[in-house]
């Protein structure tokens, strides 16, 4: 099947330098949503008709198997399809979608494919109590669709019709070529309406079969920031409903944002205000505290994430306890039963099982063994101003508070580093290593006092 996606519009009401179809819903551009859904059908060839912000739109999909048809100037939807004709294969029918209608489901598109069959036109319509603004579906006494009339061209009786056009249609390609090539712009907008091909189909004896989407919101378009926000909430509400159907407990379904893929196991709990970006996996019995941000990360079974944690490109082992206020940066890999406490940051490091950094620590570019204790205020000094260096901490090491490990350096198994140590050489296994000045008391020393302040004289 050929798929044409009309994406040339400027989006004036968005008041943005970003082309309208690149504005996101759930962290993914509207055009990407449409393409992803189209790929769930019998897609053979995707043609995107682009115009405003051409370079930006193409760059956003660089490397993808897309044929690009430039529409300049924009003279209507029929003109847009004319620009795509050279890329169509007559061997397959053509599905026409819109780059600013992002939430259409593959289920609804399959309904459209089914009603069209091999030789008919499929048209997706809606029945609305308030049809204002939409093109009306005109039927004859035999209930056959004869044409679509745009509201600006409709007479008063036609404006009373409640069945409206969504714009989504499936057309035999050879017929589409003939009908689109003969379009005229004798209308109030002086544009070439794609909808006029419906009258051509009826004139040629081709049956136009209609279907309705699963949900009305699937065919809603975005022309303003307000409409974008409305579709964002619809998307999030549907995703929340799906999670709960799968057995996930959401503290408040209205306060979760999924901006990518979220896969959950059994008995997962998610508190309010959490954001999930990219590809996130929460295995069985994972608990997520309030206001966490998790991006491209996997949390293994039984992990507990406390409030206000940020994770990005991190792998967390089973039964680990993270936070509150912890940050796991890209390249972090935690084994099972690791404890990362409040105000601890870990980056590009491997942490062995049952190790812990309970508070106020930084571990970067390090390999940490099992059962290691990292005291408060301890850091790895991994950057010399030009290059990064690694720190190795073997099993069963105890690192006292306020310790600095100046990489590259190794701490042997079972070693202890005394509080306040600045480690610049390897620490031997099983030994206590301390680096601090000798404590002394200066007798007779007096703390400086503030000088007396003489008040200013007033005349």
C-alpha positions as a Markdown table, in Angstrom:
| # | Residue | x | y | z |
|---|---|---|---|---|
| 1 | Unk | 0.0 | 0.0 | 0.0 |
| 2 | Unk | 1.1 | 3.5 | -0.8 |
| 3 | Unk | 0.8 | 6.0 | 2.1 |
| 4 | Unk | 0.7 | 9.7 | 1.4 |
| 5 | Unk | 1.1 | 11.9 | 4.5 |
| 6 | Unk | 0.2 | 15.5 | 4.0 |
| 7 | Unk | 2.7 | 17.6 | 6.0 |
| 8 | Unk | 3.3 | 20.8 | 4.2 |
| 9 | Unk | 1.3 | 23.2 | 6.4 |
| 10 | Unk | 2.9 | 26.1 | 8.2 |
| 11 | Unk | 0.9 | 26.0 | 11.4 |
| 12 | Unk | 0.4 | 29.8 | 11.7 |
| 13 | Unk | -1.6 | 29.5 | 14.9 |
| 14 | Unk | 1.2 | 27.6 | 16.6 |
| 15 | Unk | 3.3 | 30.8 | 16.6 |
| 16 | Unk | 6.5 | 28.9 | 16.3 |
| 17 | Unk | 9.6 | 28.6 | 14.1 |
| 18 | Unk | 9.2 | 24.8 | 14.3 |
| 19 | Unk | 7.2 | 23.3 | 11.5 |
| 20 | Unk | 3.8 | 22.2 | 12.9 |
| 21 | Unk | 4.3 | 18.5 | 12.2 |
| 22 | Unk | 7.4 | 18.4 | 14.3 |
| 23 | Unk | 5.7 | 19.6 | 17.4 |
| 24 | Unk | 5.6 | 16.7 | 19.9 |
| 25 | Unk | 2.8 | 14.7 | 21.4 |
| 26 | Unk | 4.2 | 12.5 | 24.3 |
| 27 | Unk | 7.8 | 13.5 | 23.3 |
| 28 | Unk | 7.4 | 12.3 | 19.7 |
| 29 | Unk | 6.7 | 14.6 | 16.7 |
| 30 | Unk | 3.2 | 14.4 | 15.3 |
| 31 | Unk | 4.6 | 13.3 | 11.9 |
| 32 | Unk | 6.6 | 10.5 | 13.6 |
| 33 | Unk | 3.3 | 9.3 | 15.3 |
| 34 | Unk | 1.6 | 9.1 | 11.9 |
| 35 | Unk | 4.5 | 7.3 | 10.3 |
| 36 | Unk | 4.8 | 4.8 | 13.1 |
| 37 | Unk | 1.1 | 4.0 | 12.8 |
| 38 | Unk | 1.3 | 3.7 | 9.0 |
| 39 | Unk | 4.1 | 1.2 | 9.4 |
| 40 | Unk | 1.7 | -1.0 | 11.3 |
| 41 | Unk | -0.4 | -1.4 | 8.1 |
| 42 | Unk | 0.5 | -3.0 | 4.8 |
| 43 | Unk | 2.9 | -0.1 | 4.0 |
| 44 | Unk | 5.0 | -0.6 | 0.9 |
| 45 | Unk | 5.9 | 3.0 | 0.1 |
| 46 | Unk | 5.7 | 6.2 | 2.3 |
| 47 | Unk | 5.5 | 9.6 | 0.7 |
| 48 | Unk | 5.6 | 12.7 | 2.8 |
| 49 | Unk | 4.4 | 15.9 | 1.1 |
| 50 | Unk | 6.3 | 18.7 | 2.8 |
| 51 | Unk | 6.6 | 22.4 | 2.4 |
| 52 | Unk | 7.1 | 24.9 | 5.2 |
| 53 | Unk | 10.3 | 24.2 | 7.2 |
| 54 | Unk | 11.4 | 21.8 | 4.5 |
| 55 | Unk | 14.9 | 21.4 | 5.7 |
| 56 | Unk | 13.9 | 20.9 | 9.3 |
| 57 | Unk | 11.3 | 18.3 | 8.4 |
| 58 | Unk | 13.6 | 16.2 | 6.2 |
| 59 | Unk | 16.5 | 16.4 | 8.8 |
| 60 | Unk | 14.2 | 15.1 | 11.5 |
| 61 | Unk | 13.7 | 11.9 | 9.5 |
| 62 | Unk | 17.1 | 11.5 | 7.9 |
| 63 | Unk | 18.0 | 8.0 | 6.9 |
| 64 | Unk | 14.4 | 6.7 | 7.0 |
| 65 | Unk | 12.8 | 5.0 | 4.0 |
| 66 | Unk | 10.6 | 8.0 | 2.9 |
| 67 | Unk | 10.0 | 9.6 | -0.5 |
| 68 | Unk | 9.8 | 13.4 | -0.2 |
| 69 | Unk | 7.4 | 15.4 | -2.4 |
| 70 | Unk | 7.8 | 19.2 | -2.1 |
| 71 | Unk | 4.6 | 21.3 | -2.3 |
| 72 | Unk | 5.5 | 24.9 | -3.0 |
| 73 | Unk | 3.3 | 26.9 | -3.0 |
| 74 | Unk | 0.5 | 25.2 | -1.0 |
| 75 | Unk | -2.6 | 25.3 | -3.2 |
| 76 | Unk | -4.8 | 22.8 | -1.2 |
| 77 | Unk | -5.0 | 19.2 | -0.3 |
| 78 | Unk | -5.7 | 18.1 | -3.9 |
| 79 | Unk | -2.6 | 19.9 | -5.1 |
| 80 | Unk | -0.6 | 18.2 | -2.3 |
| 81 | Unk | -1.6 | 14.8 | -3.6 |
| 82 | Unk | -0.7 | 15.9 | -7.1 |
| 83 | Unk | 2.9 | 16.4 | -5.9 |
| 84 | Unk | 3.0 | 12.8 | -4.6 |
| 85 | Unk | 1.8 | 11.2 | -7.8 |
| 86 | Unk | 5.2 | 10.5 | -9.3 |
| 87 | Unk | 6.1 | 8.3 | -6.3 |
| 88 | Unk | 3.0 | 6.1 | -6.3 |
| 89 | Unk | 2.9 | 2.5 | -7.5 |
| 90 | Unk | -0.4 | 1.6 | -9.3 |
| 91 | Unk | 0.1 | -1.9 | -8.0 |
| 92 | Unk | -1.2 | -0.9 | -4.6 |
| 93 | Unk | -4.0 | 1.3 | -3.3 |
| 94 | Unk | -3.1 | 4.7 | -1.7 |
| 95 | Unk | -3.9 | 5.6 | 1.9 |
| 96 | Unk | -4.0 | 9.3 | 2.6 |
| 97 | Unk | -3.1 | 10.6 | 6.1 |
| 98 | Unk | -2.3 | 13.9 | 7.7 |
| 99 | Unk | 0.9 | 14.8 | 9.6 |
| 100 | Unk | -1.0 | 16.9 | 12.1 |
| 101 | Unk | -3.5 | 14.2 | 13.0 |
| 102 | Unk | -1.2 | 12.1 | 15.3 |
| 103 | Unk | -3.4 | 9.8 | 17.3 |
| 104 | Unk | -5.1 | 7.6 | 14.7 |
| 105 | Unk | -4.8 | 4.0 | 15.6 |
| 106 | Unk | -3.8 | 1.0 | 13.5 |
| 107 | Unk | -7.1 | -0.6 | 14.4 |
| 108 | Unk | -9.1 | 2.3 | 12.8 |
| 109 | Unk | -6.9 | 2.3 | 9.8 |
| 110 | Unk | -7.5 | -1.4 | 9.3 |
| 111 | Unk | -11.3 | -0.7 | 9.4 |
| 112 | Unk | -10.7 | 1.8 | 6.5 |
| 113 | Unk | -8.7 | -0.8 | 4.6 |
| 114 | Unk | -11.4 | -3.4 | 5.1 |
| 115 | Unk | -14.3 | -1.2 | 3.8 |
| 116 | Unk | -12.3 | -0.1 | 0.8 |
| 117 | Unk | -11.5 | -3.6 | -0.4 |
| 118 | Unk | -9.6 | -3.9 | -3.7 |
| 119 | Unk | -11.7 | -1.7 | -5.9 |
| 120 | Unk | -13.7 | 0.8 | -3.8 |
| 121 | Unk | -12.9 | 4.1 | -2.1 |
| 122 | Unk | -12.7 | 4.0 | 1.7 |
| 123 | Unk | -13.6 | 7.1 | 3.6 |
| 124 | Unk | -13.5 | 7.7 | 7.3 |
| 125 | Unk | -16.3 | 9.9 | 8.6 |
| 126 | Unk | -17.7 | 11.0 | 12.0 |
| 127 | Unk | -21.2 | 11.8 | 13.3 |
| 128 | Unk | -21.1 | 15.0 | 15.3 |
| 129 | Unk | -23.7 | 16.9 | 17.2 |
| 130 | Unk | -21.9 | 20.1 | 16.3 |
| 131 | Unk | -20.4 | 19.6 | 12.9 |
| 132 | Unk | -19.4 | 23.3 | 12.4 |
| 133 | Unk | -16.1 | 23.7 | 10.6 |
| 134 | Unk | -16.1 | 20.3 | 8.9 |
| 135 | Unk | -16.8 | 19.2 | 5.3 |
| 136 | Unk | -20.2 | 17.4 | 5.1 |
| 137 | Unk | -20.8 | 14.0 | 3.6 |
| 138 | Unk | -23.6 | 14.3 | 1.1 |
| 139 | Unk | -25.6 | 11.1 | 0.3 |
| 140 | Unk | -28.4 | 10.3 | -2.2 |
| 141 | Unk | -31.7 | 8.6 | -1.5 |
| 142 | Unk | -29.9 | 5.2 | -1.8 |
| 143 | Unk | -27.6 | 6.3 | 1.0 |
| 144 | Unk | -24.6 | 6.3 | -1.4 |
| 145 | Unk | -21.9 | 8.9 | -0.8 |
| 146 | Unk | -22.1 | 11.3 | -3.7 |
| 147 | Unk | -19.8 | 14.1 | -2.7 |
| 148 | Unk | -18.2 | 16.1 | 0.1 |
| 149 | Unk | -19.0 | 19.8 | 0.4 |
| 150 | Unk | -16.7 | 22.1 | 2.4 |
| 151 | Unk | -18.5 | 24.2 | 5.0 |
| 152 | Unk | -17.6 | 27.5 | 3.2 |
| 153 | Unk | -19.2 | 26.2 | 0.1 |
| 154 | Unk | -22.3 | 24.5 | 1.7 |
| 155 | Unk | -25.8 | 25.8 | 1.6 |
| 156 | Unk | -28.0 | 26.0 | 4.7 |
| 157 | Unk | -29.5 | 22.5 | 4.2 |
| 158 | Unk | -26.0 | 21.0 | 3.7 |
| 159 | Unk | -24.8 | 22.6 | 6.9 |
| 160 | Unk | -27.4 | 20.6 | 8.8 |
| 161 | Unk | -25.7 | 17.3 | 7.9 |
| 162 | Unk | -24.1 | 15.7 | 10.9 |
| 163 | Unk | -21.9 | 13.2 | 9.1 |
| 164 | Unk | -18.5 | 14.9 | 8.5 |
| 165 | Unk | -15.3 | 14.2 | 6.7 |
| 166 | Unk | -12.1 | 13.3 | 8.7 |
| 167 | Unk | -9.9 | 13.6 | 5.6 |
| 168 | Unk | -8.6 | 10.0 | 5.9 |
| 169 | Unk | -9.3 | 7.9 | 2.8 |
| 170 | Unk | -8.1 | 4.9 | 0.8 |
| 171 | Unk | -8.3 | 5.1 | -3.0 |
| 172 | Unk | -7.3 | 2.8 | -5.9 |
| 173 | Unk | -4.1 | 4.4 | -7.2 |
| 174 | Unk | -4.9 | 4.5 | -10.9 |
| 175 | Unk | -8.2 | 6.1 | -10.2 |
| 176 | Unk | -6.6 | 8.6 | -7.8 |
| 177 | Unk | -4.2 | 9.7 | -10.5 |
| 178 | Unk | -7.1 | 10.4 | -13.0 |
| 179 | Unk | -9.3 | 12.1 | -10.5 |
| 180 | Unk | -6.7 | 14.3 | -8.9 |
| 181 | Unk | -5.3 | 15.4 | -12.2 |
| 182 | Unk | -8.7 | 16.8 | -13.2 |
| 183 | Unk | -9.3 | 18.8 | -10.1 |
| 184 | Unk | -10.4 | 22.4 | -10.4 |
| 185 | Unk | -10.3 | 25.3 | -7.9 |
| 186 | Unk | -13.8 | 26.7 | -8.4 |
| 187 | Unk | -14.5 | 27.2 | -4.7 |
| 188 | Unk | -14.5 | 29.8 | -2.0 |
| 189 | Unk | -10.9 | 29.1 | -1.1 |
| 190 | Unk | -9.6 | 29.0 | -4.7 |
| 191 | Unk | -7.8 | 25.8 | -3.7 |
| 192 | Unk | -7.7 | 22.3 | -5.2 |
| 193 | Unk | -9.8 | 20.2 | -2.8 |
| 194 | Unk | -8.9 | 16.5 | -2.5 |
| 195 | Unk | -12.4 | 15.9 | -1.3 |
| 196 | Unk | -13.7 | 16.7 | -4.8 |
| 197 | Unk | -12.5 | 13.2 | -5.9 |
| 198 | Unk | -15.4 | 11.7 | -4.1 |
| 199 | Unk | -17.8 | 13.3 | -6.6 |
| 200 | Unk | -15.6 | 11.9 | -9.4 |
| 201 | Unk | -15.8 | 8.4 | -7.9 |
| 202 | Unk | -19.6 | 8.6 | -7.7 |
| 203 | Unk | -19.8 | 9.9 | -11.3 |
| 204 | Unk | -17.6 | 6.9 | -12.4 |
| 205 | Unk | -19.7 | 4.4 | -10.6 |
| 206 | Unk | -17.0 | 3.6 | -8.0 |
| 207 | Unk | -18.6 | 2.9 | -4.6 |
| 208 | Unk | -17.5 | 5.0 | -1.7 |
| 209 | Unk | -17.7 | 3.0 | 1.6 |
| 210 | Unk | -17.4 | 4.7 | 4.9 |
| 211 | Unk | -16.3 | 3.7 | 8.4 |
| 212 | Unk | -15.8 | 5.5 | 11.7 |
| 213 | Unk | -12.8 | 5.5 | 14.0 |
| 214 | Unk | -12.7 | 3.6 | 17.2 |
| 215 | Unk | -12.7 | 6.9 | 19.1 |
| 216 | Unk | -13.5 | 10.4 | 18.0 |
| 217 | Unk | -10.2 | 11.8 | 19.3 |
| 218 | Unk | -8.3 | 9.6 | 16.8 |
| 219 | Unk | -9.1 | 12.0 | 14.0 |
| 220 | Unk | -8.5 | 15.3 | 15.8 |
| 221 | Unk | -6.0 | 17.6 | 14.3 |
| 222 | Unk | -3.6 | 20.1 | 15.8 |
| 223 | Unk | -3.7 | 23.7 | 14.7 |
| 224 | Unk | -2.9 | 25.5 | 18.0 |
| 225 | Unk | -1.0 | 25.1 | 21.2 |
| 226 | Unk | -4.3 | 24.5 | 23.0 |
| 227 | Unk | -5.2 | 21.6 | 20.7 |
| 228 | Unk | -1.7 | 20.2 | 21.1 |
| 229 | Unk | -2.2 | 20.2 | 24.9 |
| 230 | Unk | -5.6 | 18.6 | 24.5 |
| 231 | Unk | -4.2 | 15.7 | 22.5 |
| 232 | Unk | -1.3 | 15.4 | 24.9 |
| 233 | Unk | -3.7 | 14.8 | 27.7 |
| 234 | Unk | -5.8 | 12.4 | 25.7 |
| 235 | Unk | -2.6 | 10.4 | 24.8 |
| 236 | Unk | -1.5 | 10.2 | 28.5 |
| 237 | Unk | -5.0 | 9.2 | 29.7 |
| 238 | Unk | -5.1 | 6.4 | 27.2 |
| 239 | Unk | -1.6 | 5.2 | 28.1 |
| 240 | Unk | -2.5 | 5.4 | 31.8 |
| 241 | Unk | -5.6 | 3.3 | 31.2 |
| 242 | Unk | -3.6 | 0.7 | 29.3 |
| 243 | Unk | -1.0 | 0.5 | 32.2 |
| 244 | Unk | -3.8 | -0.1 | 34.8 |
| 245 | Unk | -5.4 | -2.7 | 32.6 |
| 246 | Unk | -2.0 | -4.5 | 32.7 |
| 247 | Unk | -2.0 | -4.4 | 36.5 |
| 248 | Unk | 0.1 | -1.3 | 37.2 |
| 249 | Unk | -1.0 | 0.8 | 40.2 |
| 250 | Unk | -1.0 | 4.5 | 39.4 |
| 251 | Unk | -1.4 | 6.8 | 42.4 |
| 252 | Unk | -3.2 | 9.3 | 40.2 |
| 253 | Unk | -3.7 | 8.4 | 36.5 |
| 254 | Unk | -4.0 | 12.1 | 35.7 |
| 255 | Unk | -0.4 | 12.7 | 36.8 |
| 256 | Unk | 1.8 | 10.5 | 34.8 |
| 257 | Unk | 3.7 | 11.4 | 31.6 |
| 258 | Unk | 5.0 | 8.8 | 29.2 |
| 259 | Unk | 7.2 | 10.1 | 26.4 |
| 260 | Unk | 8.3 | 7.0 | 24.7 |
| 261 | Unk | 7.9 | 3.3 | 25.6 |
| 262 | Unk | 7.1 | 2.1 | 29.1 |
| 263 | Unk | 7.0 | -1.7 | 29.7 |
| 264 | Unk | 5.9 | -2.8 | 33.2 |
| 265 | Unk | 5.9 | -6.1 | 34.9 |
| 266 | Unk | 3.5 | -7.3 | 37.6 |
| 267 | Unk | 2.6 | -5.3 | 40.7 |
| 268 | Unk | 4.4 | -2.1 | 39.7 |
| 269 | Unk | 3.6 | 1.0 | 41.6 |
| 270 | Unk | 4.0 | 4.5 | 40.2 |
| 271 | Unk | 3.4 | 7.6 | 42.3 |
| 272 | Unk | 2.3 | 11.0 | 41.1 |
| 273 | Unk | 4.3 | 13.4 | 38.8 |
| 274 | Unk | 6.6 | 10.9 | 37.3 |
| 275 | Unk | 8.0 | 11.3 | 33.7 |
| 276 | Unk | 9.2 | 8.4 | 31.6 |
| 277 | Unk | 11.1 | 9.1 | 28.5 |
| 278 | Unk | 12.6 | 7.0 | 25.7 |
| 279 | Unk | 12.6 | 3.2 | 26.4 |
| 280 | Unk | 11.9 | 2.4 | 30.0 |
| 281 | Unk | 11.5 | -1.1 | 31.6 |
| 282 | Unk | 10.1 | -1.6 | 35.1 |
| 283 | Unk | 10.2 | -5.2 | 36.1 |
| 284 | Unk | 8.0 | -7.0 | 38.7 |
| 285 | Unk | 7.4 | -5.3 | 42.0 |
| 286 | Unk | 9.2 | -2.1 | 41.1 |
| 287 | Unk | 8.1 | 1.0 | 43.1 |
| 288 | Unk | 8.5 | 4.5 | 41.8 |
| 289 | Unk | 8.2 | 7.4 | 44.2 |
| 290 | Unk | 6.7 | 10.8 | 43.4 |
| 291 | Unk | 8.3 | 13.2 | 40.9 |
| 292 | Unk | 10.9 | 10.9 | 39.4 |
| 293 | Unk | 12.3 | 11.3 | 35.9 |
| 294 | Unk | 13.4 | 8.0 | 34.2 |
| 295 | Unk | 14.9 | 8.1 | 30.7 |
| 296 | Unk | 16.1 | 5.1 | 28.7 |
| 297 | Unk | 16.6 | 2.9 | 31.8 |
| 298 | Unk | 15.8 | -0.5 | 33.2 |
| 299 | Unk | 14.8 | -1.1 | 36.8 |
| 300 | Unk | 15.0 | -4.8 | 37.7 |
| 301 | Unk | 12.6 | -6.7 | 39.9 |
| 302 | Unk | 11.9 | -5.3 | 43.4 |
| 303 | Unk | 13.8 | -2.1 | 42.9 |
| 304 | Unk | 12.5 | 0.9 | 45.0 |
| 305 | Unk | 13.0 | 4.4 | 43.6 |
| 306 | Unk | 12.3 | 7.1 | 46.2 |
| 307 | Unk | 11.1 | 10.6 | 45.4 |
| 308 | Unk | 12.8 | 13.1 | 43.1 |
| 309 | Unk | 15.3 | 10.8 | 41.5 |
| 310 | Unk | 16.7 | 11.3 | 38.0 |
| 311 | Unk | 17.8 | 8.3 | 36.0 |
| 312 | Unk | 19.2 | 8.3 | 32.4 |
| 313 | Unk | 20.7 | 5.4 | 30.4 |
| 314 | Unk | 21.1 | 3.4 | 33.6 |
| 315 | Unk | 20.6 | -0.2 | 34.5 |
| 316 | Unk | 19.5 | -1.0 | 38.0 |
| 317 | Unk | 19.8 | -4.4 | 39.5 |
| 318 | Unk | 17.2 | -6.3 | 41.4 |
| 319 | Unk | 16.2 | -5.3 | 45.0 |
| 320 | Unk | 18.1 | -2.1 | 44.8 |
| 321 | Unk | 17.1 | 1.0 | 46.7 |
| 322 | Unk | 17.6 | 4.4 | 45.1 |
| 323 | Unk | 17.1 | 7.9 | 46.5 |
| 324 | Unk | 15.5 | 10.1 | 47.4 |
| 325 | Unk | 17.2 | 12.9 | 45.4 |
| 326 | Unk | 19.6 | 10.5 | 43.6 |
| 327 | Unk | 20.9 | 10.9 | 40.1 |
| 328 | Unk | 22.1 | 8.0 | 37.9 |
| 329 | Unk | 23.7 | 9.4 | 34.8 |
| 330 | Unk | 24.5 | 7.6 | 31.5 |
| 331 | Unk | 26.6 | 4.4 | 31.8 |
| 332 | Unk | 25.5 | 3.6 | 35.3 |
| 333 | Unk | 25.1 | -0.1 | 36.0 |
| 334 | Unk | 24.1 | -1.3 | 39.4 |
| 335 | Unk | 24.2 | -5.0 | 40.5 |
| 336 | Unk | 21.5 | -6.4 | 42.8 |
| 337 | Unk | 20.8 | -5.0 | 46.2 |
| 338 | Unk | 22.7 | -1.7 | 45.7 |
| 339 | Unk | 21.8 | 1.3 | 47.9 |
| 340 | Unk | 22.2 | 4.7 | 46.4 |
| 341 | Unk | 21.0 | 7.3 | 48.9 |
| 342 | Unk | 20.1 | 11.0 | 48.9 |
| 343 | Unk | 22.2 | 13.5 | 46.9 |
| 344 | Unk | 24.4 | 10.8 | 45.4 |
| 345 | Unk | 25.4 | 11.0 | 41.7 |
| 346 | Unk | 26.8 | 8.1 | 39.7 |
| 347 | Unk | 28.0 | 8.3 | 36.1 |
| 348 | Unk | 29.6 | 5.7 | 33.8 |
| 349 | Unk | 30.3 | 3.4 | 36.6 |
| 350 | Unk | 29.7 | -0.3 | 37.6 |
| 351 | Unk | 28.6 | -0.9 | 41.2 |
| 352 | Unk | 28.8 | -4.4 | 42.6 |
| 353 | Unk | 26.1 | -6.2 | 44.6 |
| 354 | Unk | 25.2 | -5.0 | 48.1 |
| 355 | Unk | 27.4 | -1.9 | 47.8 |
| 356 | Unk | 26.1 | 1.4 | 49.1 |
| 357 | Unk | 26.7 | 5.1 | 48.9 |
| 358 | Unk | 24.1 | 6.4 | 51.3 |
| 359 | Unk | 24.5 | 10.2 | 50.9 |
| 360 | Unk | 26.4 | 13.1 | 49.5 |
| 361 | Unk | 28.8 | 11.2 | 47.2 |
| 362 | Unk | 29.9 | 11.3 | 43.5 |
| 363 | Unk | 31.1 | 8.2 | 41.7 |
| 364 | Unk | 32.2 | 8.7 | 38.1 |
| 365 | Unk | 34.1 | 6.5 | 35.7 |
| 366 | Unk | 34.6 | 3.8 | 38.4 |
| 367 | Unk | 34.4 | 0.1 | 38.8 |
| 368 | Unk | 33.2 | -0.7 | 42.3 |
| 369 | Unk | 33.1 | -4.2 | 43.7 |
| 370 | Unk | 30.7 | -6.0 | 46.0 |
| 371 | Unk | 29.8 | -5.0 | 49.6 |
| 372 | Unk | 31.6 | -1.6 | 49.3 |
| 373 | Unk | 30.7 | 1.2 | 51.6 |
| 374 | Unk | 31.2 | 4.7 | 50.2 |
| 375 | Unk | 31.1 | 7.3 | 53.0 |
| 376 | Unk | 29.4 | 10.7 | 52.9 |
| 377 | Unk | 31.1 | 13.4 | 51.0 |
| 378 | Unk | 33.4 | 11.0 | 49.1 |
| 379 | Unk | 34.1 | 11.5 | 45.4 |
| 380 | Unk | 36.1 | 10.1 | 42.6 |
| 381 | Unk | 38.3 | 12.7 | 40.9 |
| 382 | Unk | 38.0 | 11.3 | 37.4 |
| 383 | Unk | 38.8 | 14.4 | 35.3 |
| 384 | Unk | 42.2 | 16.0 | 35.0 |
| 385 | Unk | 41.0 | 18.9 | 32.9 |
| 386 | Unk | 41.7 | 17.1 | 29.6 |
| 387 | Unk | 41.0 | 13.4 | 30.0 |
| 388 | Unk | 38.8 | 11.0 | 32.1 |
| 389 | Unk | 40.5 | 8.3 | 34.2 |
| 390 | Unk | 39.0 | 5.3 | 35.9 |
| 391 | Unk | 38.9 | 4.4 | 39.6 |
| 392 | Unk | 38.8 | 0.7 | 40.7 |
| 393 | Unk | 37.5 | -0.2 | 44.1 |
| 394 | Unk | 37.6 | -3.9 | 44.8 |
| 395 | Unk | 35.3 | -6.0 | 47.0 |
| 396 | Unk | 34.6 | -5.3 | 50.7 |
| 397 | Unk | 36.3 | -1.9 | 50.7 |
| 398 | Unk | 35.3 | 0.7 | 53.3 |
| 399 | Unk | 35.7 | 4.3 | 52.3 |
| 400 | Unk | 35.5 | 6.8 | 55.1 |
| 401 | Unk | 33.7 | 10.1 | 54.8 |
| 402 | Unk | 35.1 | 13.0 | 52.8 |
| 403 | Unk | 37.5 | 10.9 | 50.8 |
| 404 | Unk | 38.9 | 11.9 | 47.4 |
| 405 | Unk | 40.1 | 9.2 | 45.1 |
| 406 | Unk | 42.3 | 10.8 | 42.4 |
| 407 | Unk | 42.1 | 8.6 | 39.3 |
| 408 | Unk | 43.7 | 6.5 | 38.0 |
| 409 | Unk | 43.8 | 4.7 | 41.3 |
| 410 | Unk | 43.0 | 1.2 | 42.7 |
| 411 | Unk | 41.8 | 0.3 | 46.1 |
| 412 | Unk | 42.5 | -3.4 | 47.0 |
| 413 | Unk | 40.0 | -5.8 | 48.3 |
| 414 | Unk | 39.1 | -5.4 | 52.0 |
| 415 | Unk | 41.0 | -2.1 | 52.3 |
| 416 | Unk | 39.9 | 0.8 | 54.5 |
| 417 | Unk | 40.4 | 4.4 | 53.7 |
| 418 | Unk | 40.2 | 6.7 | 56.7 |
| 419 | Unk | 38.0 | 9.7 | 56.7 |
| 420 | Unk | 39.4 | 12.8 | 55.0 |
| 421 | Unk | 41.9 | 10.8 | 52.9 |
| 422 | Unk | 43.1 | 12.1 | 49.5 |
| 423 | Unk | 44.2 | 9.0 | 47.7 |
| 424 | Unk | 46.7 | 9.6 | 44.9 |
| 425 | Unk | 48.4 | 6.1 | 44.9 |
| 426 | Unk | 46.9 | 2.6 | 45.0 |
| 427 | Unk | 45.8 | 1.5 | 48.4 |
| 428 | Unk | 46.9 | -2.1 | 49.3 |
| 429 | Unk | 44.3 | -4.8 | 50.0 |
| 430 | Unk | 43.3 | -5.4 | 53.6 |
| 431 | Unk | 45.1 | -2.4 | 55.0 |
| 432 | Unk | 44.1 | 1.0 | 56.4 |
| 433 | Unk | 45.3 | 3.9 | 54.3 |
| 434 | Unk | 45.0 | 7.4 | 55.8 |
| 435 | Unk | 46.1 | 10.7 | 54.2 |
| 436 | Unk | 45.6 | 13.7 | 56.4 |
| 437 | Unk | 47.7 | 16.3 | 58.2 |
| 438 | Unk | 48.6 | 15.7 | 61.8 |
| 439 | Unk | 46.1 | 17.3 | 64.2 |
| 440 | Unk | 47.5 | 20.0 | 66.4 |
| 441 | Unk | 46.2 | 22.6 | 68.8 |
| 442 | Unk | 47.6 | 26.2 | 68.8 |
| 443 | Unk | 47.7 | 27.4 | 72.4 |
| 444 | Unk | 47.1 | 31.1 | 73.1 |
| 445 | Unk | 45.4 | 31.6 | 69.8 |
| 446 | Unk | 42.5 | 34.1 | 69.9 |
| 447 | Unk | 39.7 | 34.4 | 67.5 |
| 448 | Unk | 39.7 | 37.8 | 65.7 |
| 449 | Unk | 37.1 | 40.3 | 67.0 |
| 450 | Unk | 35.1 | 42.7 | 65.0 |
| 451 | Unk | 36.4 | 46.3 | 65.2 |
| 452 | Unk | 34.2 | 48.7 | 67.1 |
| 453 | Unk | 32.0 | 50.7 | 64.8 |
| 454 | Unk | 31.9 | 54.4 | 65.6 |
| 455 | Unk | 28.5 | 55.8 | 64.8 |
| 456 | Unk | 28.5 | 58.7 | 62.3 |
| 457 | Unk | 27.8 | 62.1 | 63.8 |
| 458 | Unk | 24.8 | 63.9 | 62.5 |
| 459 | Unk | 24.8 | 67.7 | 62.0 |
